[in-house]
Amino acid sequence: MKNTKRFIIDITGSSGSGKTTAAKLIGKKYNLSVLYSGLLFRYAAKTLLNQNPQNQIKFLKTKFSKLNYEKIKKMSLHTPEISIYTSQIAKKLAIRKIIKSFQISYIKRKRKVVLEGRDGSKIFPKANIKFYVVCSPLKIAAKRRLKQIKKTNKKITLNEVLKDLKKRDFMDKNRKHSKLERHPESVYINTAKLSINGVIKKMCEVINTQI
């Protein structure tokens, strides 16, 4: 990669699309830090559920002002309860501002970053490369997500996962602030018929033209 001061790859997409795995592999391949936006919202949801503070905004400002991002990457944050509550708090502009502030600070500090999430192109619209990743039909995404969740939750069913993905997609695409939508400059990738290697190959073809 060229000795640039900053290089940002935005991978925005729907739940269960494979964007998280892609971000991890792209980060490793090009030696970039990876910021998983969904984990930030899930962490916020988990801490709010666990501690139920009277003033959510003040509470989260304090939490995110001293947040160790590496620690939350190791936390268990993918329960159905957290998933549903994550979409609920994601509608709140004040909470989005707190998390956006952390994201911008992280990007400025690390400088070479893969930003993964549902509205990355709105967090950092000047990203060097933007991808919009989906998995359609959604049932394929549900089957993939089920395999992941089964590692920690043996009782969960395909129907539960599919219902969760449908609800999250609807909420993400219809919320008032920073809704999930494709940026006009983004490269569209449907992962349904692609292996993860196929997804990475497509992404690398784009990335390699700009490094």
N, C-alpha and C positions, 0 to 999 in steps of 0.2 A: 504494500500500500504506500502511496506517495506520502512524503513527510508533510502532511497537511496539519494545520493547527486543530481542525475540527472535521469530523466525518460522521454523519448521522444517517443511519438506516432506520426508517420507520416501517414497522410491520403491523398494520392495523387489520383487524378481522373479527369475524363472529366467533362465538363460543364453540369450542370443539373443532375448529377448522384446522388445527395443527400448527397455528402460528407460534405457539410457545416453544414447541420442539424445534421448529425452523429457526426461531430467534436464537435458541441455545446453540445450535449447530453452526449457524452463520457467525455468531460471536466467536466461537472457538476457531473456526476456519480462518477468520480475518483478524483475530486477536483484538476483538472489540469487547468492551464492557456491555453487559446486557441488563436492561432495566425492564422488569416485568410489571407493567402498570397494574394488571389485575391483582397481583400479590399485594400491592399497596392498598387497594380498595378492600381486599379480603382481610388484610391485617386490621384496617380501620373497623370493618364490620365485626370481626372477632373480639376486638378489645371493647367495642361498644356493647356487644351482647354480654360479654363476661362481667363488665364493670358497671354498666348502666348508669353513666354519669348524668347529673342533673343538667349540666351545660356541655352538650356534645362538642360544640365548636371549640370552646376553650380547652376541653380535654384533649381533643385531637391535635390542636396547635402545639400543646406541650409535648405530646407523644412524638409528633413528626419533627419537632425541633431538635430532638436528640435521638432520632431513629437510627439504629444500626441495620442497614439494609441487608447485610450478609446474614444476620441472625434470622430475619423473617423468611428468608429463602429456605430455611431448614424447618420451618413450622408446618404443622398440619392445618391447612386452610381450605381444603376442598370438600367440606361436608355440604349436603343439600341445604342445611339451615344457614350456613354462612353464604352460600351461593345466592339464595333468595334475598337475604338481608343486604348483601352487597349491591344488588340491583336497586334496592330501595334507597340506600344512602347515596348511590351514584346519581340519583335525580336531584340531590341537594347541591345547589351552586356553592354554598359556603364550604362544604366538604370537598368539592371538586377543586376549589381554589387552594385549599391547604395542600392537597395532594399534587396539584399542578406546580405549586411553589417548590415542593420537594423534587419533582421531576426536573424542572428547569435548573435547579441548583446542582442536581446530580450530573446532568448533561454538561453544564459549564465546568464542573470539576473534573469529570472524566474525559470530556472532549471527543472521544471516539467511542460511539455508543450505538447499540441496537436498541431502539425503543419499541417495545412490544405492548399491544393493548387494543382497546376499542376506539380510541380517538387520538392516536398518536400524531396524526397529521394536523390536528387542531392544537395539540400541545406544542408541537415544534413544526410549523408549516414550512420552514425552510430546510427541512431534512434533505440531504443530498439525493437519497433514493427513497421512494415510497412504494410499498406493496399493499394491496388490499386482498386479503386471503379469506376464502369461504370454503365450506364443505357442503355441497348440495347434490343429492338430497340429504336432509338433516339426520336421517336414520343412520347413515354411515358414520356421521360424527358421533352420534350417541353410542354406537357400538365401540368406537375407538375410545371414547371417554370412559365407558363401562369397564374396559380392561384396566385402565389406570386406577379407577376408584376401587375396584375389587381388591387391590393390594392392601387397602386399609379398611375397606368396608365390604365384607363378604356378603352381606344381606341385601345390598342394593340391587334393583332390577333394571332391565333395559327400559321398560316403560317409565320408571321414575326418572331415569337419566334423560330420556327423550322429552318428557314433560318439562323438566328443569331447563333444558336447552331452549325449547320453544318459548318458555316464559321469559327467559333471560334475553333472548334475541328480540322478542316483542318489546320488552321494557327498554332495552338498549337503543332500539331504532326509533322509539316513540317518546323518549324523554325530552324534556324541554331544553336542557343544556347539554351541549357536546354529544349529540346523538350519534350513533354508529351509522356512518355513511361513507361512501367511497370518495376520496379526493380525486379531482379530475386529472391530476398528474400521476396518479398511482398506477402501478402495473397489477392487473387483475389475475389472480391465480385461484382456480377451483381445485382443491386437493382431493376431491372424492375418488377420482380414478387414478391418482398418482401415489406412488410410494413416497416415503419421506426423502429418499434419494432423488426421486424425480422432482420433488418440490425444490430441493436444494440446488439441483442442476439448473432449473429454470431461474432461480434467484441469482445464482452465480453468473449466469450468462449476462444478466443485467448489471450486476455489481462490477464485473470485470471490465466493462466498458468505461467505468468511471474511476478506476484506481490506477 
